[in-house]
Amino acid sequence: MAPSSSSSCCCCCPRSWLCSRSSAYTLTLGLGFVTLGTSRIILLKFSANEDNKYDFLPASVNLMAEGVKLIFCLVMSLRVIIREGRSCKDLGCSSGSSLPSCLKWAVPAFLYFLDNLIIFYVMSYLQPAMAVLFSNIVILTTAILFRVILKRRLSWVQWASLIILFLSIVALTTGTAGNQHTNSTHILHPAHLSTPSNSCLNYTRLETFRHDHSNSSWLEGLPQQLQGSQILQRLRSFGLGYVLLLLQCFISPLANIYNEKIFKDGEQLAESIFIQNSRLYAFGLAFNGFTLLLHSDSRVVTLHCGLLHGHNAYSVMLIFVTAAFGLSVAFILKFRDNMFHVLTGQITTVIITALSLFLFDFRPSLDFFLQAPVVLLAIFIYHSSKLKDPEYMLQQERLRVINGEVYERSRGDGEELERLTKSNTESDSEESF
């Protein structure tokens, strides 16, 4: 009797230790994501000038952040290749047959390129608190894309909570229209890192002169029939910041879901995340580089003033925070899932809203305090009513086995492998859709 008790103890201890280690990794990943996400929003505001605009090119921040991520992942990929005795050809497209598998990384890279660029203009128009609260509509778009692309099931309670969430955000946005535009409130505006050259100064004077003598807006370039249309008038009254943020709420989940699908599709589930990210960030570097080259104004500014033109200490910190934030998102999509990413993002919402009361000129109305808790309550109901998807549970179990989080099972005679590989034939629940 003693031996069996001792063997069960030996069997339980490693598993409990592995569970605690996995929980520690999850907690560390979540805390890192929240910290980096909060820091990124704050640095986006602090790096702006007195007019809530950027003296530097936003694409230059994203370009250098992609470069930092690519260098890091290439170094780690070489370490993986040497340790596993693989060929360096695994990093790139060594043959024509592997070209389609490499090009598929261009899709999420392009979506992330748009997402990272839009956030600069969103923060130029909106208060950070309003931006993060409105961005919770990403839960609705993520749920829809989950159902369409990944075939994940949602309970009827979750769909009801999503409707409440959407209506609450619309009411919150409409009720705080006076606070929609952001104000520059931080006192310190750090000096630029580099001294502009004579060529840069001449170009800056010419651009200032041209800007002062050209007060036309983007609407004046449209035909007269469109300028007075009700659609454009409502667009202007609603706020360009909200329109851009709504667009971002579709682009961001689409990029994350597509990226997660590639991360965990077939043999890619066992592939190193650093090799996968090297391909992703190579395309991201190319897209941001093409933006600076193909856009005439950005190209001229870069040629005359350099890539670091207009950058300050906050923008330099923003480069590395953006790079680390992107890496944390990749680790979440690879080793956890997109819903974990969305859930931890809600913690960022609470922190940013609280910090906005002290760091920024954010004066919420009574409606804000009444409606904001409804948004958070709807999010809580959504995540508390999550269904157990058999296919998703199977995929997560396989990932745990691949990562070495599971070493032994009940009998160790292949029963676990059979359970992991056989398809689940359970019927869908009547309470899901």
C-alpha positions in Angstrom: 0.0 0.0 0.0 2.8 2.3 0.8 4.5 2.0 -2.6 1.3 2.9 -4.4 0.7 5.9 -2.2 4.3 7.0 -2.8 4.0 6.6 -6.5 0.8 8.6 -6.6 2.6 11.3 -4.6 5.4 11.3 -7.1 2.9 11.5 -9.9 1.0 14.4 -8.4 3.9 16.5 -7.3 5.4 17.0 -10.7 2.0 17.8 -12.2 1.2 20.3 -9.4 4.6 21.9 -9.9 4.0 22.1 -13.6 0.6 23.6 -13.1 2.1 26.3 -10.8 4.8 26.9 -13.3 2.3 27.3 -16.1 0.2 29.6 -13.9 3.3 31.7 -13.2 4.0 32.0 -16.9 0.5 33.1 -17.6 0.5 35.6 -14.8 3.8 37.0 -15.9 2.6 37.2 -19.5 -0.6 39.0 -18.5 1.2 41.5 -16.2 3.8 42.2 -18.9 1.1 42.8 -21.5 -0.9 45.2 -19.2 2.2 47.1 -18.2 3.5 47.5 -21.7 0.0 48.4 -23.1 -0.5 51.1 -20.4 3.0 52.5 -20.9 2.4 52.6 -24.7 -0.8 54.7 -24.4 0.9 57.1 -22.0 4.0 57.5 -24.1 1.9 58.1 -27.2 0.4 61.1 -25.4 3.6 62.4 -23.8 5.6 62.2 -27.1 3.1 64.6 -28.8 3.7 68.4 -28.9 1.5 71.2 -27.5 -0.9 70.8 -30.4 -1.4 67.1 -29.9 0.5 66.4 -33.1 3.8 64.6 -33.6 7.0 66.3 -34.7 8.3 63.0 -35.8 6.9 60.6 -38.4 4.8 57.9 -36.8 5.9 55.4 -39.3 9.5 55.9 -38.2 8.6 54.7 -34.7 6.9 51.6 -36.1 9.8 51.0 -38.5 12.4 51.0 -35.7 10.2 49.0 -33.4 9.9 46.3 -36.1 13.6 46.4 -36.6 14.2 45.8 -32.8 11.7 42.9 -32.8 13.3 41.4 -36.0 16.8 41.6 -34.6 15.8 40.0 -31.3 13.9 37.2 -33.0 16.7 36.5 -35.5 19.2 36.1 -32.7 16.8 33.8 -30.8 16.0 31.9 -34.0 19.7 31.2 -34.7 20.0 29.9 -31.1 17.1 27.6 -31.8 18.5 26.4 -35.1 22.0 25.7 -33.6 20.5 23.9 -30.6 18.2 21.7 -32.8 20.8 21.1 -35.6 18.6 22.7 -38.3 19.5 24.6 -41.4 19.4 28.4 -41.6 17.2 28.0 -44.7 14.3 27.4 -42.3 14.3 31.1 -41.5 13.4 32.1 -45.1 11.8 30.8 -48.3 14.5 28.4 -49.5 12.4 27.0 -52.3 9.4 27.9 -54.5 7.2 25.3 -52.7 7.8 27.1 -49.4 7.0 30.6 -50.9 3.2 30.4 -50.3 3.8 29.4 -46.6 6.1 32.4 -46.2 3.8 34.9 -48.0 0.9 34.1 -45.7 2.8 36.1 -43.0 2.4 39.2 -45.1 -1.3 39.4 -44.3 -1.1 39.8 -40.5 2.0 42.0 -41.0 0.0 44.4 -43.2 -2.9 44.4 -40.7 -0.5 45.1 -37.8 1.1 47.9 -39.9 -2.3 49.6 -40.3 -3.2 49.0 -36.6 0.1 50.5 -35.3 -0.2 53.5 -37.6 -3.9 54.3 -36.8 -3.3 54.4 -33.1 -1.1 57.6 -33.5 -4.0 59.5 -35.1 -6.6 58.1 -32.7 -4.6 59.5 -29.7 -4.3 62.9 -31.5 -8.1 63.2 -31.5 -9.3 61.5 -28.3 -8.6 61.4 -24.6 -6.8 58.2 -23.6 -9.7 57.2 -21.3 -12.3 57.6 -24.0 -10.1 55.8 -26.5 -9.6 52.7 -24.4 -13.3 52.6 -23.3 -14.5 52.9 -26.9 -12.0 50.3 -28.0 -13.8 47.7 -25.9 -16.0 47.3 -29.0 -13.2 45.1 -30.1 -14.7 42.4 -28.0 -17.8 42.4 -30.3 -15.7 42.3 -33.5 -13.5 39.6 -32.0 -16.5 37.4 -31.1 -17.9 37.8 -34.6 -14.6 36.9 -36.2 -14.1 34.1 -33.8 -17.4 32.6 -34.9 -16.8 33.2 -38.7 -13.1 32.3 -39.0 -12.2 30.0 -36.1 -15.7 28.5 -35.7 -15.7 29.1 -31.9 -19.0 28.8 -30.2 -20.6 31.5 -28.0 -23.4 31.1 -25.5 -26.6 33.1 -25.8 -25.6 34.9 -22.6 -22.4 36.0 -24.2 -24.2 37.3 -27.3 -26.6 39.2 -25.0 -23.7 40.7 -23.0 -22.1 41.8 -26.3 -25.2 43.6 -27.3 -25.3 45.3 -23.9 -21.6 46.2 -24.3 -22.2 47.7 -27.7 -25.2 49.8 -26.6 -23.3 51.0 -23.5 -20.3 52.1 -25.5 -22.6 54.0 -27.9 -24.4 55.7 -25.0 -21.1 56.5 -23.3 -19.6 58.0 -26.5 -22.7 60.0 -27.2 -23.0 61.3 -23.7 -19.4 62.5 -23.5 -19.2 64.2 -26.8 -17.8 67.3 -25.2 -14.8 65.4 -23.9 -14.2 63.7 -27.2 -11.3 65.9 -28.3 -8.1 65.7 -26.4 -6.2 68.5 -24.8 -2.5 68.8 -24.3 -2.0 68.7 -20.5 1.4 67.4 -19.8 3.8 70.1 -18.8 7.2 68.8 -19.9 7.9 68.8 -23.6 11.4 67.3 -24.0 13.7 68.7 -26.5 14.4 66.9 -29.8 17.3 64.4 -29.7 19.1 65.6 -32.8 20.0 69.1 -34.0 18.5 69.8 -37.5 20.9 70.4 -40.3 20.8 73.4 -42.6 19.0 71.3 -45.3 16.5 70.3 -42.7 15.9 73.8 -41.5 15.4 75.1 -45.0 12.9 72.4 -45.7 11.1 73.0 -42.4 10.8 76.8 -43.2 9.4 76.0 -46.6 6.8 73.6 -45.2 5.8 76.0 -42.5 5.3 78.7 -45.1 3.3 76.4 -47.3 1.1 75.3 -44.4 0.4 78.9 -43.3 -0.8 79.8 -46.8 -2.9 76.7 -47.2 -5.7 76.4 -44.7 -7.8 74.0 -46.7 -9.1 70.8 -45.0 -9.4 67.4 -46.4 -13.1 68.1 -47.1 -12.4 70.9 -49.5 -10.8 68.5 -51.9 -14.2 66.8 -52.3 -16.9 67.8 -54.8 -19.4 70.4 -53.6 -22.2 67.8 -53.6 -20.3 65.7 -51.1 -19.2 68.5 -48.9 -22.7 69.3 -47.8 -23.9 65.7 -47.6 -25.5 64.5 -44.3 -23.0 61.6 -44.2 -20.0 63.8 -44.0 -21.7 66.2 -41.6 -22.5 63.3 -39.2 -18.9 62.1 -39.7 -17.6 65.4 -38.6 -20.0 65.7 -35.6 -19.2 62.1 -34.5 -15.5 62.7 -34.6 -12.8 61.5 -36.9 -11.1 59.9 -33.8 -14.0 57.6 -33.2 -14.2 56.7 -36.9 -10.5 55.7 -36.9 -10.9 53.8 -33.6 -13.9 51.9 -35.0 -11.8 51.0 -38.0 -9.0 49.8 -35.7 -11.5 47.7 -33.8 -12.0 45.6 -37.0 -8.3 45.6 -38.1 -6.8 44.6 -34.8 -8.9 41.5 -34.0 -8.6 40.4 -37.7 -4.8 40.6 -37.4 -4.7 38.8 -34.1 -7.1 36.0 -35.1 -5.4 35.4 -38.5 -2.0 35.4 -36.7 -3.2 33.0 -34.1 -4.6 30.7 -36.8 -1.1 30.7 -38.6 0.7 30.2 -35.3 -1.3 27.0 -34.5 -2.2 25.7 -37.9 -1.0 22.1 -38.4 2.8 21.7 -38.1 3.2 25.4 -37.2 1.9 24.6 -33.7 5.3 22.9 -33.0 7.4 25.5 -34.8 9.5 28.0 -32.8 7.8 31.3 -32.1 11.0 33.1 -32.9 11.3 31.6 -36.4 7.6 32.4 -37.0 8.0 36.0 -35.7 11.1 36.5 -37.8 9.0 36.1 -41.0 6.2 38.2 -39.6 8.5 41.1 -38.6 10.4 41.0 -41.8 7.2 41.8 -43.7 6.3 44.4 -41.0 9.7 46.1 -41.6 9.1 46.1 -45.3 5.6 47.7 -45.1 6.8 50.5 -42.8 9.8 51.1 -44.9 7.7 51.3 -48.1 5.5 53.9 -46.3 8.5 56.2 -45.7 9.7 55.6 -49.3 6.5 55.8 -51.3 4.8 58.6 -49.4 6.3 61.8 -50.9 6.2 64.0 -47.7 7.7 61.2 -45.5 10.4 60.5 -48.1 11.5 64.1 -48.3 11.5 64.6 -44.5 13.6 61.4 -44.1 16.0 62.5 -46.8 16.5 66.0 -45.6 16.2 65.5 -41.8 16.9 61.9 -41.1 14.9 59.1 -39.5 15.2 60.5 -36.0 13.9 64.0 -37.0 11.5 65.3 -34.3 12.1 62.5 -31.9 12.3 63.1 -28.2 13.0 61.0 -25.1 9.4 59.8 -24.9 9.3 58.7 -28.5 12.5 56.7 -28.1 11.1 54.9 -25.1 7.9 54.4 -27.2 10.0 52.5 -29.8 11.2 49.9 -27.3 7.9 49.7 -25.5 6.1 49.2 -28.8 8.6 46.4 -29.7 8.2 44.7 -26.4 4.4 45.1 -26.6 4.3 43.4 -30.0 6.4 40.5 -28.7 4.1 40.1 -25.7 1.1 39.9 -28.1 2.8 37.2 -30.1 3.6 35.1 -27.0 -0.1 35.4 -25.9 -1.4 34.3 -29.3 1.1 31.5 -29.5 0.8 30.0 -26.0 -2.6 31.3 -24.8 -5.3 32.6 -27.1 -6.9 35.8 -28.4 -9.6 35.9 -25.8 -6.8 36.0 -23.1 -5.4 38.9 -25.0 -8.8 40.7 -25.0 -9.5 39.9 -21.3 -6.2 41.3 -20.1 -6.8 44.4 -22.3 -9.7 45.2 -20.1 -7.3 45.7 -17.1 -5.5 48.2 -19.2 -8.8 50.0 -19.7 -9.3 50.4 -16.0 -5.7 51.6 -15.4 -5.7 54.1 -18.2 -9.1 55.5 -17.1 -7.8 56.0 -13.6 -4.5 57.5 -14.7 -6.3 59.9 -17.0 -7.9 61.6 -14.0 -4.4 62.6 -12.8 -2.1 62.8 -15.8 -4.5 64.3 -18.4 -7.2 66.9 -18.4 -10.0 64.4 -18.3 -13.1 65.6 -16.5 -15.8 63.0 -16.8 -19.4 63.8 -16.4 -21.9 62.0 -14.2 -23.0 60.0 -17.3 -19.5 58.6 -17.6 -19.5 57.3 -14.0 -22.9 55.7 -14.5 -22.2 54.1 -17.9 -18.6 53.1 -17.6 -19.4 50.4 -15.0 -22.0 48.9 -17.3 -19.3 48.4 -19.9 -17.1 46.6 -17.4 -20.0 44.6 -16.1 -20.9 43.4 -19.6 -17.3 42.4 -20.1 -17.4 40.4 -16.9 -20.7 38.6 -17.9 -19.2 37.8 -21.3 -16.1 36.1 -19.9 -18.0 34.4 -17.0 -20.3 32.7 -19.5 -17.6 31.2 -21.7 -18.3 27.8 -23.1 -15.8 24.9 -23.2 -15.0 24.3 -26.8 -13.9 20.7 -27.3 -11.7 21.5 -30.3 -10.1 24.4 -28.6 -9.4 22.4 -25.5 -7.8 19.7 -27.6 -5.6 22.2 -29.3 -4.5 23.7 -26.0 -3.7 20.2 -24.6 -1.6 19.5 -27.7 0.3 22.7 -27.2 1.0 21.8 -23.5 2.4 18.5 -24.6 4.6 20.1 -27.2 5.9 22.7 -24.8 6.8 20.0 -22.3 4.2 21.0 -19.7 2.9 17.5 -19.6 5.4 14.7 -19.1 3.3 11.7 -17.9 -0.3 10.6 -17.9 -2.4 8.0 -16.3 -0.8 4.8 -17.8 1.8 6.1 -20.2 0.9 3.5 -22.8 -0.2 5.8 -25.6 -3.7 6.4 -24.3 -3.0 10.1 -24.0 -1.7 10.4 -27.5 -4.8 8.6 -28.8 -7.0 11.0 -26.9 -5.2 14.0 -28.2 -5.3 12.9 -31.8 -8.8 11.5 -32.2 -11.5 13.9 -33.3 -14.2 14.9 -31.0 -17.7 13.9 -32.1 -19.8 15.5 -29.4 -22.8 17.4 -30.6 -23.0 21.1 -30.3 -24.7 22.5 -27.2 -28.2 23.8 -27.7 -27.3 26.8 -25.6 -24.6 28.0 -28.0 -24.5 29.5 -31.4 
